[in-house]
Amino acid sequence: MLKRIANLKTGVVLVSGDAKKLARIFLNAWLSRGDTFLVEYLPFEVNYPENVFIGNIEEGVEFDGYLIYSLLSRPKIERKKYYSFITAHRDRLILIYEPRYFKDSLFKYDIKELIDYLVSYKRETMGMDRVDVYRLEKGRVIEKKSYVRRF
């Protein structure tokens, strides 16, 4: 399912749990196709910096994709503004990078209706990383896959 996300042409992907490596992989895959992205803040380096523009999402210029940083940590009023932006740009790629860990608790937020994929990363105390990937439609889980990496 991770390959499917990397090959998306349109859709909304929420990456939670400070999964910089995964978000970087997705963004680099999309940038390698020549897509241009508008980002508010870039918490990691990308391989195609010439395709990344830093600015406010309300600039009025259309891009192939957008990266929104730490959306769920913002005040409710500000989140509603972003929700309407996401709804208006469903024909683009939108990557929401959330440093906090969200898995089941995400389903109490209104954003569950807007996202297509939820990727939750968690570093377990038993010497492993766990990645849970959910495919959602209208706020309901359609498909789920878990990946575990031991170290």
Biotite code that builds the C-alpha atoms (Angstrom):
import biotite.structure as struc

atoms = struc.array([
    struc.Atom([0.000, 0.000, 0.000], chain_id="A", res_id=1, res_name="MET", atom_name="CA", element="C"),
    struc.Atom([2.980, 2.329, 0.515], chain_id="A", res_id=2, res_name="LEU", atom_name="CA", element="C"),
    struc.Atom([3.869, 1.990, -3.184], chain_id="A", res_id=3, res_name="LYS", atom_name="CA", element="C"),
    struc.Atom([0.309, 2.920, -4.080], chain_id="A", res_id=4, res_name="ARG", atom_name="CA", element="C"),
    struc.Atom([0.653, 6.125, -2.057], chain_id="A", res_id=5, res_name="ILE", atom_name="CA", element="C"),
    struc.Atom([3.977, 6.962, -3.720], chain_id="A", res_id=6, res_name="ALA", atom_name="CA", element="C"),
    struc.Atom([2.314, 6.596, -7.147], chain_id="A", res_id=7, res_name="ASN", atom_name="CA", element="C"),
    struc.Atom([-0.749, 8.742, -6.383], chain_id="A", res_id=8, res_name="LEU", atom_name="CA", element="C"),
    struc.Atom([-1.704, 11.433, -8.869], chain_id="A", res_id=9, res_name="LYS", atom_name="CA", element="C"),
    struc.Atom([-4.338, 13.039, -6.614], chain_id="A", res_id=10, res_name="THR", atom_name="CA", element="C"),
    struc.Atom([-5.439, 12.533, -3.043], chain_id="A", res_id=11, res_name="GLY", atom_name="CA", element="C"),
    struc.Atom([-4.931, 13.552, 0.558], chain_id="A", res_id=12, res_name="VAL", atom_name="CA", element="C"),
    struc.Atom([-2.346, 11.705, 2.667], chain_id="A", res_id=13, res_name="VAL", atom_name="CA", element="C"),
    struc.Atom([-1.903, 12.294, 6.395], chain_id="A", res_id=14, res_name="LEU", atom_name="CA", element="C"),
    struc.Atom([1.439, 11.139, 7.821], chain_id="A", res_id=15, res_name="VAL", atom_name="CA", element="C"),
    struc.Atom([1.560, 11.167, 11.626], chain_id="A", res_id=16, res_name="SER", atom_name="CA", element="C"),
    struc.Atom([4.084, 10.240, 14.287], chain_id="A", res_id=17, res_name="GLY", atom_name="CA", element="C"),
    struc.Atom([7.090, 12.264, 13.128], chain_id="A", res_id=18, res_name="ASP", atom_name="CA", element="C"),
    struc.Atom([7.678, 9.951, 10.163], chain_id="A", res_id=19, res_name="ALA", atom_name="CA", element="C"),
    struc.Atom([10.089, 12.207, 8.308], chain_id="A", res_id=20, res_name="LYS", atom_name="CA", element="C"),
    struc.Atom([11.599, 9.336, 6.303], chain_id="A", res_id=21, res_name="LYS", atom_name="CA", element="C"),
    struc.Atom([8.229, 8.201, 4.962], chain_id="A", res_id=22, res_name="LEU", atom_name="CA", element="C"),
    struc.Atom([7.036, 11.715, 4.182], chain_id="A", res_id=23, res_name="ALA", atom_name="CA", element="C"),
    struc.Atom([10.333, 12.427, 2.449], chain_id="A", res_id=24, res_name="ARG", atom_name="CA", element="C"),
    struc.Atom([10.007, 9.251, 0.338], chain_id="A", res_id=25, res_name="ILE", atom_name="CA", element="C"),
    struc.Atom([6.480, 10.193, -0.754], chain_id="A", res_id=26, res_name="PHE", atom_name="CA", element="C"),
    struc.Atom([7.400, 13.794, -1.521], chain_id="A", res_id=27, res_name="LEU", atom_name="CA", element="C"),
    struc.Atom([10.536, 12.802, -3.465], chain_id="A", res_id=28, res_name="ASN", atom_name="CA", element="C"),
    struc.Atom([8.522, 10.279, -5.500], chain_id="A", res_id=29, res_name="ALA", atom_name="CA", element="C"),
    struc.Atom([6.020, 12.962, -6.455], chain_id="A", res_id=30, res_name="TRP", atom_name="CA", element="C"),
    struc.Atom([8.707, 15.590, -7.122], chain_id="A", res_id=31, res_name="LEU", atom_name="CA", element="C"),
    struc.Atom([10.668, 13.172, -9.329], chain_id="A", res_id=32, res_name="SER", atom_name="CA", element="C"),
    struc.Atom([7.737, 13.176, -11.777], chain_id="A", res_id=33, res_name="ARG", atom_name="CA", element="C"),
    struc.Atom([8.160, 16.927, -12.178], chain_id="A", res_id=34, res_name="GLY", atom_name="CA", element="C"),
    struc.Atom([5.337, 17.933, -9.836], chain_id="A", res_id=35, res_name="ASP", atom_name="CA", element="C"),
    struc.Atom([5.703, 21.266, -8.067], chain_id="A", res_id=36, res_name="THR", atom_name="CA", element="C"),
    struc.Atom([4.739, 21.607, -4.416], chain_id="A", res_id=37, res_name="PHE", atom_name="CA", element="C"),
    struc.Atom([3.922, 24.535, -2.191], chain_id="A", res_id=38, res_name="LEU", atom_name="CA", element="C"),
    struc.Atom([4.983, 23.911, 1.403], chain_id="A", res_id=39, res_name="VAL", atom_name="CA", element="C"),
    struc.Atom([4.421, 25.988, 4.501], chain_id="A", res_id=40, res_name="GLU", atom_name="CA", element="C"),
    struc.Atom([7.382, 24.474, 6.298], chain_id="A", res_id=41, res_name="TYR", atom_name="CA", element="C"),
    struc.Atom([9.706, 21.684, 5.193], chain_id="A", res_id=42, res_name="LEU", atom_name="CA", element="C"),
    struc.Atom([10.977, 19.598, 8.148], chain_id="A", res_id=43, res_name="PRO", atom_name="CA", element="C"),
    struc.Atom([13.355, 17.555, 5.960], chain_id="A", res_id=44, res_name="PHE", atom_name="CA", element="C"),
    struc.Atom([15.491, 17.902, 2.831], chain_id="A", res_id=45, res_name="GLU", atom_name="CA", element="C"),
    struc.Atom([14.247, 16.790, -0.577], chain_id="A", res_id=46, res_name="VAL", atom_name="CA", element="C"),
    struc.Atom([16.104, 15.624, -3.685], chain_id="A", res_id=47, res_name="ASN", atom_name="CA", element="C"),
    struc.Atom([14.370, 18.121, -5.969], chain_id="A", res_id=48, res_name="TYR", atom_name="CA", element="C"),
    struc.Atom([14.479, 21.497, -4.186], chain_id="A", res_id=49, res_name="PRO", atom_name="CA", element="C"),
    struc.Atom([13.863, 23.337, -7.447], chain_id="A", res_id=50, res_name="GLU", atom_name="CA", element="C"),
    struc.Atom([10.291, 21.942, -7.466], chain_id="A", res_id=51, res_name="ASN", atom_name="CA", element="C"),
    struc.Atom([9.469, 23.094, -3.921], chain_id="A", res_id=52, res_name="VAL", atom_name="CA", element="C"),
    struc.Atom([8.203, 26.556, -3.082], chain_id="A", res_id=53, res_name="PHE", atom_name="CA", element="C"),
    struc.Atom([7.794, 27.806, 0.467], chain_id="A", res_id=54, res_name="ILE", atom_name="CA", element="C"),
    struc.Atom([4.851, 30.036, 1.212], chain_id="A", res_id=55, res_name="GLY", atom_name="CA", element="C"),
    struc.Atom([1.288, 30.392, 2.400], chain_id="A", res_id=56, res_name="ASN", atom_name="CA", element="C"),
    struc.Atom([-1.327, 28.105, 0.846], chain_id="A", res_id=57, res_name="ILE", atom_name="CA", element="C"),
    struc.Atom([-3.570, 31.100, 0.169], chain_id="A", res_id=58, res_name="GLU", atom_name="CA", element="C"),
    struc.Atom([-1.186, 32.652, -2.341], chain_id="A", res_id=59, res_name="GLU", atom_name="CA", element="C"),
    struc.Atom([-3.592, 32.019, -5.214], chain_id="A", res_id=60, res_name="GLY", atom_name="CA", element="C"),
    struc.Atom([-1.074, 30.280, -7.485], chain_id="A", res_id=61, res_name="VAL", atom_name="CA", element="C"),
    struc.Atom([-2.002, 26.693, -8.349], chain_id="A", res_id=62, res_name="GLU", atom_name="CA", element="C"),
    struc.Atom([0.533, 23.946, -7.695], chain_id="A", res_id=63, res_name="PHE", atom_name="CA", element="C"),
    struc.Atom([0.514, 20.199, -8.390], chain_id="A", res_id=64, res_name="ASP", atom_name="CA", element="C"),
    struc.Atom([0.604, 19.484, -4.682], chain_id="A", res_id=65, res_name="GLY", atom_name="CA", element="C"),
    struc.Atom([0.737, 20.970, -1.209], chain_id="A", res_id=66, res_name="TYR", atom_name="CA", element="C"),
    struc.Atom([2.439, 20.031, 2.046], chain_id="A", res_id=67, res_name="LEU", atom_name="CA", element="C"),
    struc.Atom([0.643, 21.202, 5.175], chain_id="A", res_id=68, res_name="ILE", atom_name="CA", element="C"),
    struc.Atom([2.655, 20.999, 8.393], chain_id="A", res_id=69, res_name="TYR", atom_name="CA", element="C"),
    struc.Atom([1.160, 20.217, 11.816], chain_id="A", res_id=70, res_name="SER", atom_name="CA", element="C"),
    struc.Atom([-2.480, 20.812, 10.895], chain_id="A", res_id=71, res_name="LEU", atom_name="CA", element="C"),
    struc.Atom([-4.096, 18.998, 13.820], chain_id="A", res_id=72, res_name="LEU", atom_name="CA", element="C"),
    struc.Atom([-2.062, 20.963, 16.366], chain_id="A", res_id=73, res_name="SER", atom_name="CA", element="C"),
    struc.Atom([-3.596, 24.258, 15.241], chain_id="A", res_id=74, res_name="ARG", atom_name="CA", element="C"),
    struc.Atom([-6.648, 26.003, 16.735], chain_id="A", res_id=75, res_name="PRO", atom_name="CA", element="C"),
    struc.Atom([-10.037, 24.732, 15.588], chain_id="A", res_id=76, res_name="LYS", atom_name="CA", element="C"),
    struc.Atom([-10.886, 27.922, 13.680], chain_id="A", res_id=77, res_name="ILE", atom_name="CA", element="C"),
    struc.Atom([-7.655, 27.741, 11.700], chain_id="A", res_id=78, res_name="GLU", atom_name="CA", element="C"),
    struc.Atom([-8.193, 24.025, 10.984], chain_id="A", res_id=79, res_name="ARG", atom_name="CA", element="C"),
    struc.Atom([-11.592, 24.802, 9.443], chain_id="A", res_id=80, res_name="LYS", atom_name="CA", element="C"),
    struc.Atom([-9.901, 27.200, 6.995], chain_id="A", res_id=81, res_name="LYS", atom_name="CA", element="C"),
    struc.Atom([-7.536, 24.421, 5.953], chain_id="A", res_id=82, res_name="TYR", atom_name="CA", element="C"),
    struc.Atom([-10.378, 21.900, 5.691], chain_id="A", res_id=83, res_name="TYR", atom_name="CA", element="C"),
    struc.Atom([-12.128, 24.140, 3.166], chain_id="A", res_id=84, res_name="SER", atom_name="CA", element="C"),
    struc.Atom([-8.833, 24.533, 1.269], chain_id="A", res_id=85, res_name="PHE", atom_name="CA", element="C"),
    struc.Atom([-8.413, 20.737, 1.139], chain_id="A", res_id=86, res_name="ILE", atom_name="CA", element="C"),
    struc.Atom([-11.996, 20.294, -0.043], chain_id="A", res_id=87, res_name="THR", atom_name="CA", element="C"),
    struc.Atom([-11.462, 22.843, -2.836], chain_id="A", res_id=88, res_name="ALA", atom_name="CA", element="C"),
    struc.Atom([-8.205, 21.181, -3.965], chain_id="A", res_id=89, res_name="HIS", atom_name="CA", element="C"),
    struc.Atom([-9.204, 17.495, -3.963], chain_id="A", res_id=90, res_name="ARG", atom_name="CA", element="C"),
    struc.Atom([-7.908, 17.234, -7.540], chain_id="A", res_id=91, res_name="ASP", atom_name="CA", element="C"),
    struc.Atom([-4.324, 17.825, -6.298], chain_id="A", res_id=92, res_name="ARG", atom_name="CA", element="C"),
    struc.Atom([-1.895, 15.926, -4.092], chain_id="A", res_id=93, res_name="LEU", atom_name="CA", element="C"),
    struc.Atom([-1.987, 17.081, -0.489], chain_id="A", res_id=94, res_name="ILE", atom_name="CA", element="C"),
    struc.Atom([0.451, 15.728, 2.078], chain_id="A", res_id=95, res_name="LEU", atom_name="CA", element="C"),
    struc.Atom([-0.363, 16.605, 5.668], chain_id="A", res_id=96, res_name="ILE", atom_name="CA", element="C"),
    struc.Atom([2.647, 16.076, 7.909], chain_id="A", res_id=97, res_name="TYR", atom_name="CA", element="C"),
    struc.Atom([1.734, 15.785, 11.576], chain_id="A", res_id=98, res_name="GLU", atom_name="CA", element="C"),
    struc.Atom([4.638, 15.372, 14.046], chain_id="A", res_id=99, res_name="PRO", atom_name="CA", element="C"),
    struc.Atom([2.294, 14.054, 16.751], chain_id="A", res_id=100, res_name="ARG", atom_name="CA", element="C"),
    struc.Atom([1.203, 10.428, 16.681], chain_id="A", res_id=101, res_name="TYR", atom_name="CA", element="C"),
    struc.Atom([-2.380, 9.848, 15.541], chain_id="A", res_id=102, res_name="PHE", atom_name="CA", element="C"),
    struc.Atom([-3.968, 6.530, 14.858], chain_id="A", res_id=103, res_name="LYS", atom_name="CA", element="C"),
    struc.Atom([-7.396, 5.739, 16.279], chain_id="A", res_id=104, res_name="ASP", atom_name="CA", element="C"),
    struc.Atom([-7.692, 9.172, 17.914], chain_id="A", res_id=105, res_name="SER", atom_name="CA", element="C"),
    struc.Atom([-7.746, 10.777, 14.454], chain_id="A", res_id=106, res_name="LEU", atom_name="CA", element="C"),
    struc.Atom([-11.310, 9.588, 13.982], chain_id="A", res_id=107, res_name="PHE", atom_name="CA", element="C"),
    struc.Atom([-12.625, 12.211, 16.428], chain_id="A", res_id=108, res_name="LYS", atom_name="CA", element="C"),
    struc.Atom([-11.429, 15.017, 14.113], chain_id="A", res_id=109, res_name="TYR", atom_name="CA", element="C"),
    struc.Atom([-13.412, 16.290, 11.118], chain_id="A", res_id=110, res_name="ASP", atom_name="CA", element="C"),
    struc.Atom([-10.436, 15.688, 8.833], chain_id="A", res_id=111, res_name="ILE", atom_name="CA", element="C"),
    struc.Atom([-11.257, 11.973, 8.736], chain_id="A", res_id=112, res_name="LYS", atom_name="CA", element="C"),
    struc.Atom([-13.847, 12.813, 6.068], chain_id="A", res_id=113, res_name="GLU", atom_name="CA", element="C"),
    struc.Atom([-11.220, 14.482, 3.877], chain_id="A", res_id=114, res_name="LEU", atom_name="CA", element="C"),
    struc.Atom([-8.218, 12.153, 3.881], chain_id="A", res_id=115, res_name="ILE", atom_name="CA", element="C"),
    struc.Atom([-7.686, 9.191, 1.576], chain_id="A", res_id=116, res_name="ASP", atom_name="CA", element="C"),
    struc.Atom([-4.725, 7.616, 3.391], chain_id="A", res_id=117, res_name="TYR", atom_name="CA", element="C"),
    struc.Atom([-3.531, 7.723, 6.992], chain_id="A", res_id=118, res_name="LEU", atom_name="CA", element="C"),
    struc.Atom([0.054, 6.631, 7.656], chain_id="A", res_id=119, res_name="VAL", atom_name="CA", element="C"),
    struc.Atom([0.825, 6.319, 11.384], chain_id="A", res_id=120, res_name="SER", atom_name="CA", element="C"),
    struc.Atom([4.408, 5.753, 12.440], chain_id="A", res_id=121, res_name="TYR", atom_name="CA", element="C"),
    struc.Atom([5.383, 4.668, 15.931], chain_id="A", res_id=122, res_name="LYS", atom_name="CA", element="C"),
    struc.Atom([8.718, 3.636, 17.353], chain_id="A", res_id=123, res_name="ARG", atom_name="CA", element="C"),
    struc.Atom([8.021, 0.831, 19.807], chain_id="A", res_id=124, res_name="GLU", atom_name="CA", element="C"),
    struc.Atom([10.056, 0.286, 22.971], chain_id="A", res_id=125, res_name="THR", atom_name="CA", element="C"),
    struc.Atom([10.756, -3.332, 22.073], chain_id="A", res_id=126, res_name="MET", atom_name="CA", element="C"),
    struc.Atom([13.287, -2.491, 19.359], chain_id="A", res_id=127, res_name="GLY", atom_name="CA", element="C"),
    struc.Atom([10.976, -2.057, 16.389], chain_id="A", res_id=128, res_name="MET", atom_name="CA", element="C"),
    struc.Atom([9.228, 0.515, 14.221], chain_id="A", res_id=129, res_name="ASP", atom_name="CA", element="C"),
    struc.Atom([5.571, 0.100, 13.337], chain_id="A", res_id=130, res_name="ARG", atom_name="CA", element="C"),
    struc.Atom([3.793, 1.718, 10.417], chain_id="A", res_id=131, res_name="VAL", atom_name="CA", element="C"),
    struc.Atom([0.015, 1.392, 10.111], chain_id="A", res_id=132, res_name="ASP", atom_name="CA", element="C"),
    struc.Atom([-1.498, 2.435, 6.785], chain_id="A", res_id=133, res_name="VAL", atom_name="CA", element="C"),
    struc.Atom([-5.221, 3.005, 6.413], chain_id="A", res_id=134, res_name="TYR", atom_name="CA", element="C"),
    struc.Atom([-7.148, 3.707, 3.234], chain_id="A", res_id=135, res_name="ARG", atom_name="CA", element="C"),
    struc.Atom([-10.271, 5.701, 4.027], chain_id="A", res_id=136, res_name="LEU", atom_name="CA", element="C"),
    struc.Atom([-13.415, 6.604, 2.137], chain_id="A", res_id=137, res_name="GLU", atom_name="CA", element="C"),
    struc.Atom([-15.821, 9.125, 3.672], chain_id="A", res_id=138, res_name="LYS", atom_name="CA", element="C"),
    struc.Atom([-14.229, 8.720, 7.096], chain_id="A", res_id=139, res_name="GLY", atom_name="CA", element="C"),
    struc.Atom([-14.428, 4.918, 7.161], chain_id="A", res_id=140, res_name="ARG", atom_name="CA", element="C"),
    struc.Atom([-11.520, 2.486, 7.003], chain_id="A", res_id=141, res_name="VAL", atom_name="CA", element="C"),
    struc.Atom([-11.684, 0.480, 3.772], chain_id="A", res_id=142, res_name="ILE", atom_name="CA", element="C"),
    struc.Atom([-8.282, -1.201, 3.919], chain_id="A", res_id=143, res_name="GLU", atom_name="CA", element="C"),
    struc.Atom([-5.578, -1.544, 6.576], chain_id="A", res_id=144, res_name="LYS", atom_name="CA", element="C"),
    struc.Atom([-1.991, -2.763, 6.399], chain_id="A", res_id=145, res_name="LYS", atom_name="CA", element="C"),
    struc.Atom([0.702, -2.843, 9.097], chain_id="A", res_id=146, res_name="SER", atom_name="CA", element="C"),
    struc.Atom([4.453, -2.947, 8.592], chain_id="A", res_id=147, res_name="TYR", atom_name="CA", element="C"),
    struc.Atom([6.977, -3.793, 11.309], chain_id="A", res_id=148, res_name="VAL", atom_name="CA", element="C"),
    struc.Atom([10.733, -3.279, 11.155], chain_id="A", res_id=149, res_name="ARG", atom_name="CA", element="C"),
    struc.Atom([12.956, -4.711, 13.838], chain_id="A", res_id=150, res_name="ARG", atom_name="CA", element="C"),
    struc.Atom([16.343, -3.242, 14.661], chain_id="A", res_id=151, res_name="PHE", atom_name="CA", element="C"),
])
